[in-house]
Amino acid sequence: MFELLKQACDAARKEGCQFADARYLAIRKQRVMSRDLALSNCSDSDDRGFGVRVLYNGAWGFASSPNYNTGEVARVVALAMRIARASAMALREGGVQWAAEDALRLDFKSSCAQNPFEVALEDKADLLIAANGVMLKNKTIKRARGYLLFKQVQRWYVNTEGSELHSDVTSSESVIWAIAVGNDDFQERNWKAPSTNQGFESYKKEEFLLQAERIAAQAEEKLSARLAPEGDFDIVTDSENLSLTIHESVGHATELDRVMGYEVSMAGSSFVTREKQGKFQYGSDQVTLMADNTLENGLATQGFDDDGVPGQRWEIVKDGIFQAYSSGREFAHYVGEERSRGSCRADHWSSIPIVRIPNLFLMPGKQPLSPEELIADVKHGLYFEGMDSFSIDQRRLNFQFGGNGVWEIKNGKKAGMLKAALYQSRTPTFWNACEATCDESHWRPHGVMNCGKGDPMQIAQMTHGAAPTRFNKIRIIRGRES
């Protein structure tokens, strides 16, 4: 597989490029969806092709094709070079400054004890339909749904610096939903099995059945839940709820291409401007946010990025102080760094790599602390569990987040469920209100498989994690009532 990619890089080098790389991807996906006691949709796709990127006189050219043969490789290289030459004519300044990187030889394979593509469809259907059946035993549940996604990406990468890289990454995701109807209302509750770089072995039927019974009962309870109070309250978030807040208010805010204005027309910029590096109080001293593209089974753990840089681990926020961005080789020089953080990824063989959020998580507390002890200090507050609706402005500064399950806290104990609860804050205000987080034994990872960015849109995956965490005096507002 490497031979034609090497030919592509050799041809680009002969044309006088500063740098070139070539990637071949084989992408297989399978989706299985259920509704009530039947499958509602199944799809299986196999998508293959290659892309060539060239840097010529400070400008990029990129071209791709699904046809992988000697003649097509030559045509694609020639097209990429024509695009780069034309782009170079429009440069007003010096163009791309490309960070140095040593040649790398690596063969990376994610953990996969049970290949999901070799598991019978009947077994996947049984997992979802059995869970749906448990939910439907609750008479208030009028619709039960389930979803499985499996993805395998094999990637071969070569560049003009001598790197030859291969990865084989299998990822899995599943969600089940219960929708309750009654009291002139409807309410939904879901459970998301951990999305991970593993195979079918990560899903246990017994766990699906237990979670199905739990979320059905809670969906029913939400029907009679009272509306959330409004005002300033202490809140406690579970790991899944906080994972989305980490993603939106920290992950996207600290992508260096966004900071430099490359995302403004599509999804905004960032308030985390360059002068803040090393001194901005992002959060309280309880907040250390770690990026780690070597995290075991993390969705962004893929061995290397699409700039040919191996996965790394670094602190984005340490003891509350902002430390470093996520970057690619094109952007490192903007903050005086000689090397990329290895966070440049493309979602397809026809896509050019862009900076993406790494695996990013809140470090757990250093002292033993259980969720019960965390809640015990709250006289009157709210507990948020799971992901729900959210919004955040185009500078990643003002936001609001909901929870799929929300409980009132009274005198240090979880009381009844609430509905229509949203917490609203500004990113630094929120993270500086962080009082405590539970210890490592309560830390959990949560994967994101559908992070959208770029124009044209690219979809990436990464893992976030946290332990239950308490925040002081956060504004609570009401959203929709159902």
N, C-alpha and C positions, 0 to 999 in steps of 0.2 A: 504493500500500500504506500510505503514511503517513496518509492522510486519516482513516480510521476510528480509528487510534491517537490522532490529535490530538483527535478527538471524545471519545474516552474520557477523556483528560486534562482537556479542557474541562469535561466533565460532572462529574468528581470535584472540580475546582476550585470549581464552582458550589455543590457540597455542603459547602464549607468545609474541605477537606482542607489540610494543611500542604504536602504533596508528593504527587505521583502519577506513576507511569510505566506505560507499556504496551508490551508486546513481542509481535511476531508472529514465529514460527519455522516454517521449512520444513526438515524433517530427513529426509534420505534416507540409508539404510544398505544396504550389500550385503555379505554374507558368503559366502565360497567355501571349502569344506573338502574335503580329499582324504584318502583312506586307501589306501595301497599304490598300485595302478595305476588307480584310479578316483576320481571325485568321490563324496564321501559326503554332502554337504549343500550346498545353495545357497539363499539367501534374499535377498529384496529388499523393503525397506519404504519407504514415503513417508508421513511423519507431519507434520501441519500444525495449528496452532492459535495462540491468543493468550492472554496473561495480563495482568491489571491489578492493580497494587499501589498501595494508598493509605495515607497516614500521616495519622491524624486524632487530635487531642488526645494525641499521643505514642504511639499504638498502631497496629499494622499491620492491614490487611485485604487479603486476596488472593483472587482468583477467576479462573477460566480457562474456556476453551471451545474445542472444535474447529470451531465454526461461526462464521464471520467475516462478519457482516453488521450493519447498523445496529441492528436490534432486539436482536440478541444482545449487541452491545457495551453497549447501555444496560442490559440485564439484568445483565451481569457487573459493570459499575461499581456498580450499586445493591447487588448482593450483597457486593462488596468493602467498600462503605461500611457496610453493616449489620454485617459482621464486625468492622470497625475500631471502630465505636461500642460494640459489645458488649465488645470487648477493652479499650477505654479505661476502661470501668466497673470493671474488675478491677485497674487499675494502683494500686500502692502508693506509687510514687515519681513522678518527673517524666516517665518514659517515654523514648522514643527521642530521642537527641540526634544530629541529622543534620548531618554535615559539609557545609560549603558547597562548591559546584563551579560553575565557569563553564559557560554553555551551550556545547555542542559540536556542530559539524557535521562529519561524517566518513563517508567511504565506503571501507571496507577490504576488500581481496581478497587471499587468500593465493595463493602461487605454485602454479600448476597448468598445466603445459605439455601434459599429456595427461590429459584428463578420464577418470577410471577407469570412469565409468558409460557411456562411449561405447566402451570397449574390449570386444571380443567375449568372451563367456564362454569360447570355445574357447582364446583366448590366455591367459586366467587359468588355465584348467585345464592347459594345456601347461606353464606355469611351475611349477606344483605337482607335476604327475605326472612331469615330467622329473626334478625333484629327487628325488622318491620313488624313481624307477627307479635313479638313481645309488646311493642308500642301500641299496636291496635287492640290488645286485650284491655287497655284502658279505654272505656267507652267515650271519653271526651276527645280522644284522638281520632280525627276524621281523615287525616292524611299522614302516612309514614313514608319517608324516602331515604334512600341510601346511595352512596357514590363511591366508586373506587377508581383511582387513576394509577397506572403504572407507566414508567418511562425508562427507557434504556438509551443512553447516548454513548456511542463509541466515537472517539475523536483521535485523529492523527494530525500532528502539527510539525512543520519544518520551517526554519528560517535561515536567512543568509549568514547568521552568526554561528551556525553549526548545530543548533538545537534540533533534536529528534525526540518527539514526545508522543505518548499514547495514553489514553485514559478510557476506562470502561466503567460508566457510572449508572447504577440502577436506583431509581427513586420511586417511592410509593406514597400515596395519600388516600385517606378515606374520611367521609363525613356521614353521619346519620342525623335525620331531622324528625321531630314529632310536632305536629300542628294540632292544637286543641281548639275546639269551638264550643262556645257556651256563654251565657250571660250577655248576649248581644255583642260578643267580642270573639276575637281569635288571637291566639298566642303561639309562638314558635319557640322551641328549645332544641339545641343541637349538641352533639358531641363530635369533636374532631379527633380522630385517632392521630397520634403523632406522625407528621410527615417526616420522612427520613430517607437517607441514602442506604436503604436495605431492601430486601426482597419480601416475599409474601410471609416469611417467618415472623415479621413484626406484628402480624395480626392474629389475635387469638379469639376464637368464637365465644368463649366464655366471657371475655371482657366486653365484647359487643353486646351480649345479652344483658349483662349487668348494667351497662351504661344505657341501654335502650329502656330498661325499666325505670331507671333514675330520671332520665330526661322526660319520659312520658308523664311521670308523676309531677315533675316540676312545671311542665307545660300546662298541666291541669291547674296547678296551684297559681300560676300567673293569671289565670282567668279571673280569680277573685282577689288578686293582689291590689293593694291600694296604690294610688299615685304617689310618686316619690315626693318628699318634701323639697322645697327650694331654699337655697341659701348656702352658707359656707359650712362645710362639714369635713371632719377627718374621713378619709376613705382608705380602704384596703383593697388592693387588686390581687387577683390570682395571677399565676405565671402566664397563662394564655392571654388574658386581657392586657397585661403590661407588655407582652411581646409585640402587639400591634402598635402600641404607643411608642415603644422603642424604635420600631421600623419607621414610622412616619416622622417622629420628632427628632430622632437622632440619626438613624440610618441615612435617610434621604438628605437631611440637612448637612451632613458631613461628607457628601460625595464632592470631590474637588472639581469635577467638570461643571457641576451645578453652581458651585461657588463662583466659578470663572465665567458664568453666563451662557454656557452651552445648552442649558435646558430651558431658558427663559421663555421661548416661544411655545413650548409644549407644556411644561409643568412647573414653571417658576424657577426662582433662584434660591438663595439661602441667606438667613440672617447671620450665619457663622462665617463672617468675612475673615480674610487672612490675618488682619492685625490682632485677632482674638487668640490665635494659636499660642499655647503655652501660658496664657494668663487669664482667659475668660472663665468666670465662675458659672459653669454650665449647670451644676447641681450642688447639693450639700456634700459634706465630706463622707456621707454614706454611699455616694454614687461613684462606682467605677464601672465603666462600660468597655468591655473587651471585644475586639475584633479577632476572629480566629478562623482562618480558612484551612486549618488543619484539624478542626474539631471532629472527633470521631462520629461518623454517620451524619455530620452536618450537610445540609443541602448544597452549600457553596463549597464544600470540600471536594475538589475535583483534581487535586494533584498540582495543577498549574493553571494559569489564566491564559487568555487568548493573545497576550503579548509575549508569551513564553517565559513567564515569571512564576516560580514555585509558590505554593500557598504559604502564608505567613500568619503570625500572631502579633498583635500590637494593641496598645491602649488608646482608645479614642477619647475617653474621659478618665482621669485618674484622681480619686479622692475629690471629685467635684470639678476639677480644672480640665478644660479642653486641651487635648494633647496633639492629635493628629487626624488627618483626613484619610478617606479611602481614595486611592489614586491608581492611575495607569502610567505607563512609561512616557506618554505624551505630556502629562500634567505635573509630574514630580517637581520639575524645575520651578514651578510657580511659587512653591513654598520652600525653596532652597534645599530640597532633598535630592540626593544623587541617585536614589534608587526608587523604583515603583513599589507600592504596597501590594502589588499583584492582584488588583481588583478590577481588571478590564475583561469583560466577558461578552460574547455574542450568543444569541439564543438559537442561531440557525446557521447553516453553511452559507446562506445568502445574505447574512447580516454582518455589518462591520462592528468590531468590538467597541463597547462603551463602558464607562466606569459603572460598576454595580455595587450595591450594598453587600458587604461580607456577611458571614455568620457573625452575629453581633448580640451580645448578651450582657445583662446586668449581673455583676459578680455577687454571689450570696454574702450574707453577713458573716463576720468572723467569729461571733459568739453564738453559742447554742440558743436558738429561738424558734419555737414552734408557731404554726399559724394561730393556735388557740391563745398563746401568750401574746402574740402580736395584736390580736383583736381585744384582748383583755384590758388594754390601756385606753380603749375608745369608749367614752361615755355615751355619745350619740353620733353615729356615722353611718356609712354605707359600705357594703362589700360587693365588689364587681368581679364577676366570673365570666370568662369567655369573651369572644369578639362579637361586636354588633356594629351598628352604623357609626360612622365617624366623618369628620371633615377637618381640613387643615388648610391654612392659607398658602399662597404661592411662595412665601418666604420661610415656610415651616416654623412659624412663630405662634400664631393664634390657632387653637384647636378645640375640638370637643370629641369625646369618645363615649360610647355606651357599653353595656355589658349584656350578654345573652341571658345571664341570670344575675339579678341584683337583690341583695337582702339588706334590710335595715339592721343596724347594730345598736343595741341598747344595753347600757351598763356592762359592756365587755362581752356580750353574747350575741350571736346571730339570731335575729328575730324573724318575722315574716318576710315573704318576698315583696318586692316593689316592682312597679312597671313605669315605663316612660322616663327612666333616670339617665341623665347624661352628665359627665363631668367636663367642665370647661375651664381652660387655663391658657397661659402662654408658656412656651417650652421652658425657658429658664426659671420662671416662677414655679412651675410644676416640679421640676427636678430639684430645685432648691428647697422644696417643701418635703422632700423625702426624709422621713425620720428613722426608719428601720426596715430591714429586710431579713427574712428568715435565713437560717443557715443552709449549708450545702445539701443536707439530707432532704430538703424540701425544694431544691432547685429542679426545674423541669425545662426541657427544650420544646419549642414549637416551630414547625416549619411553615414557610410561606412559599407556595408554588406558583403564584400568579402576580408577581410584582411587575407592574408595567412601567416602562420608561422609554423615552426616545421618540423620534419621528422620522421614519415609520416606527410604530410601536414595537418594542421587543419585550418579551416576557421572561423573567429570570426567577431563580429560586435561591433561597437562603434560609438559615435557621436562626431564630432568636430564642432567648431563654431568660428565666428569672425565677426567683422564689417569691412567695407572697410578700408584698411590700406595703408599708403604710405611709400615707402622705397627709400632711397637716393643713387643714383649712383650705379645701378646694371647693370652688363654686359648683353647686349642683343646680341644673336646670331641668325642665321637663321637655321631652320630645313628644312624638306621637303616642297616643294612648294604647295602640294595638299594633 
